[in-house]
Amino acid sequence: MGENLVIVESPAKARTIGNFLGKDYLIKSSYGHIRDLSKENLGINIQKNFTPEYVIPEDKKQVVRELKKASSDARIIWLASDEDREGEAIAWHLSEVLDLDPEKTRRIVFHEITKDAIDYAIKNPRSINNNLVNAQQARRVLDRLVGFELSPVLWKKVRPALSAGRVQSVAVKLIVDRERAINAFQPESSYRIIGIFIHTDPDGQQSAFRAELSVRPEKKEEARKILEYCSDAIFTVTDVISKPARKSPAPPFTTSTLQQEASRRLGFSVAQTMSIAQKLYENGRITYMRTDSVNLSKTALAAAKQVISEEWGEYYSKTRNFKTKTKGAQEAHEAIRPTYIENRSITATRNEQRLYDLIWKRMISSQMSEALFEKTTVKIDISGRNEQFLASGEVLKFDGFLKVYSETVDSETDENGKGLLPPLKTGDKVIPENIDAIQKFTNPSPRYTEASLVKKLEELGIGRPSTYAPIISTIQKREYIVKQDRPGKKYTYIILSLTGGEISEESKTETYGAEKNKLFPTDIGMLVNDFLVEHFTEILEYNFTADVEKEFDKIAAGNIEWTQMIEKFYKPFHERVQRTTKVSKKPTGERILGNDPQSGKTVSVKIGKFGPMVQIGNAGDTDKPRFASLLKGQSIETISLEEALALFKLPRKVGEFEGSEIIVGVGKFGPYIRHKSVFYSLRRNQDDPLTIENQAAIEIIKAKRDQIQNKTIRKYTEDPDLQILKGRWGPYIRYNKQNYKIPKGIDPDSIDYEACMRIISKKK
């Protein structure tokens, strides 16, 4: 055994570090935290100044035994967990649990896993930073206190198995507030007047270009009057302004901007981005992926300059070092960048390659020259009127950083675009080929995506780089929020067209508002949010949550004592919990929709024992009330009386197939088709159980049968329950409702009955 023991958090990181250290170093992994707050009772001794009660989980006891043995044999122990607060806490827990001698213990950190970084860290060790540890402990203790005390209130007042959290509940509130704003939004219309004009140059060459009127009339009559006037008007170019413009590149990635851009460009979820980035970091491909810094090291700047100069020439290079502007930034790392900037690509999985390519391009482009444009704005007078038509265009003179990368944005692009304009000059006459007045409707703020929610949390100073992904994962696991695609709605708009002196009018129908991978609050999420807002207003205030993060920062800087911060929060919070438990009423979110036309009974919608439901009648009526579950995409806040009554038509017969009825209904797992006692799920975002017809139902049945038939590779006469099937990750054995993996190198077509049973026996 070597004289040196290096302990890191993950096996992948251990393997990479092992490539750079010699035989005198033994590298071991702690597999993350080796202990956590006890799950018995609270796990915090409030009477003893909020002392945490830590325990070693059962699945970590063997790891601890191995690390104790290795540390007792080593001359020096190097604690090499990550350099953020969580990593510092892991190092502290290791030193406590392993009872490490401070004289033989070294704390080392590096933001990239390269030989130079590791060598530098070993030459410059430090002791454990107790301020960072205390900041992590404060966050963990505060979140446990909030969750442990709030969740039982929800169990009693709303329904069992719910939970609340200091940050997760604020994230839910953001989504609920946005949803209600969208539901309450009343669109307003105006008319966008756009003309296609013809310009004739001195040589007789004609060019068409597009221009828009400087005002947007609200009424159709106003728009028509403008078009009528334009039919006889003279259009004169009165101003042509051309000026140079430049665009600078975006800074290299932070955790937040990486999550946002990977979502927009690659379609990755926040959790997926962090998982892939973790692998890239641990394999030595990129620098540490949890950071809110946009700073770059001198080494990185020099390497980028060399790559850019060699690839595209020195005029494409412009060295920049960006400054972090994020509210509450505290993670003292570099921005996320490749560890070896000269490596344009890597050998890895497809998704790792895609994310690495994004990181490489973003970092390289940040060190490149600005893109240079010539922007031209043209004003066109209408004879006798004050309004003007405006046209704009731009010409790219030098691509600069755009040769490599251009940042995407969430907002929609300008419908006009920025095309080329003909060589117009003041005094030129232009002739309208046609002018359209197109009715446009205002839109509400868009629903959040995972990426835009991260951006909002960062803007508000809520959470930190290490917390964004867990926050979003938690609120989806709790089923307070769902990530869904939803079809758009159709709307009709009017177009008035002036062509050849004549005005025509037509109506067109378009679909708008289609949602893809957007975050929607569930009914239970909205109910829990309303309950918490009513009784725990302060905790759900955005400023309060951001201020708590600032308190953690002060603890990390050693400016305040962490237990004092907890004590200041806990006493009033605990009193509020006790008062709410006594006096608050059980919320149901109930809405009265109207009366059933057939029975005259009240129709209401509320959260029931098994989720959102419609009820006809009341508990005190002679006849028992009737119930129906809401469909996916329906909400107790927006469902109409007609939509609610339609749910009582289910289950319904839609037709017959092979001499048996086809029944459509809604069950525990969603909408279904039942045929010959076999159930088939309806196609997501395609079939409506209230409107699906017989032929579509038959297609679903046939498709499912074909899928099952094609899935079967082999059956056995010795035992009908034994099969070899095609699965998502390759062929496998299915027996007695259990799945068994086929060992590598074995052809599934060649496995006889006895061989199958041997594989099953070994796996058992």
HELIX and SHEET records of a PDB file:
HELIX    1   1 PRO A   11  GLY A   18  1                                   8    
HELIX    2   2 GLU A   58  LYS A   60  5                                   3    
HELIX    3   3 LYS A   61  ASP A   73  1                                  13    
HELIX    4   4 ARG A   85  VAL A   97  1                                  13    
HELIX    5   5 PRO A  102  LYS A  104  5                                   3    
HELIX    6   6 LYS A  115  LYS A  123  1                                   9    
HELIX    7   7 ASN A  130  LYS A  157  1                                  28    
HELIX    8   8 GLN A  168  ALA A  184  1                                  17    
HELIX    9   9 LYS A  220  CYS A  230  1                                  11    
HELIX   10  10 THR A  255  LEU A  266  1                                  12    
HELIX   11  11 VAL A  270  GLU A  282  1                                  13    
HELIX   12  12 LYS A  298  TRP A  312  1                                  15    
HELIX   13  13 GLU A  314  TYR A  316  5                                   3    
HELIX   14  14 ARG A  350  SER A  365  1                                  16    
HELIX   15  15 GLY A  400  LYS A  403  5                                   4    
HELIX   16  16 GLU A  450  LEU A  460  1                                  11    
HELIX   17  17 TYR A  468  LYS A  477  1                                  10    
HELIX   18  18 ASP A  523  HIS A  535  1                                  13    
HELIX   19  19 TYR A  542  ALA A  556  1                                  15    
HELIX   20  20 TRP A  562  VAL A  583  1                                  22    
HELIX   21  21 LEU A  641  ALA A  646  1                                   6    
HELIX   22  22 LEU A  647  LYS A  649  5                                   3    
HELIX   23  23 ASN A  694  LYS A  711  1                                  18    
HELIX   24  24 PRO A  748  SER A  750  5                                   3    
HELIX   25  25 TYR A  753  LYS A  763  1                                  11    
SHEET    1   A 4 TYR A  25  SER A  29  0                                        
SHEET    2   A 4 ASN A   4  VAL A   8  1                                        
SHEET    3   A 4 ILE A  76  LEU A  79  1                                        
SHEET    4   A 4 THR A 105  ARG A 107  1                                        
SHEET    1   B 2 ASP A  36  LEU A  37  0                                        
SHEET    2   B 2 TYR A  54  VAL A  55 -1                                        
SHEET    1   C 2 ILE A  44  ASN A  45  0                                        
SHEET    2   C 2 THR A  51  PRO A  52 -1                                        
SHEET    1   D 8 GLU A 502  TYR A 512  0                                        
SHEET    2   D 8 LYS A 489  THR A 499 -1                                        
SHEET    3   D 8 LYS A 429  PHE A 441 -1                                        
SHEET    4   D 8 SER A 189  THR A 200 -1                                        
SHEET    5   D 8 GLN A 206  LEU A 213 -1                                        
SHEET    6   D 8 GLN A 388  PHE A 398 -1                                        
SHEET    7   D 8 ALA A 371  ILE A 382 -1                                        
SHEET    8   D 8 PHE A 235  LYS A 247 -1                                        
SHEET    1   E 2 ILE A 481  ARG A 486  0                                        
SHEET    2   E 2 GLU A 515  PRO A 521 -1                                        
SHEET    1   F 4 ARG A 591  ASN A 595  0                                        
SHEET    2   F 4 THR A 602  GLY A 608 -1                                        
SHEET    3   F 4 GLY A 611  ILE A 616 -1                                        
SHEET    4   F 4 ARG A 626  SER A 629 -1                                        
SHEET    1   G 4 ARG A 652  PHE A 657  0                                        
SHEET    2   G 4 SER A 660  GLY A 667 -1                                        
SHEET    3   G 4 GLY A 670  HIS A 675 -1                                        
SHEET    4   G 4 VAL A 678  SER A 681 -1                                        
SHEET    1   H 4 THR A 712  LYS A 715  0                                        
SHEET    2   H 4 GLN A 723  GLY A 727 -1                                        
SHEET    3   H 4 GLY A 730  TYR A 735 -1                                        
SHEET    4   H 4 GLN A 738  LYS A 741 -1                                        
END                                                                             
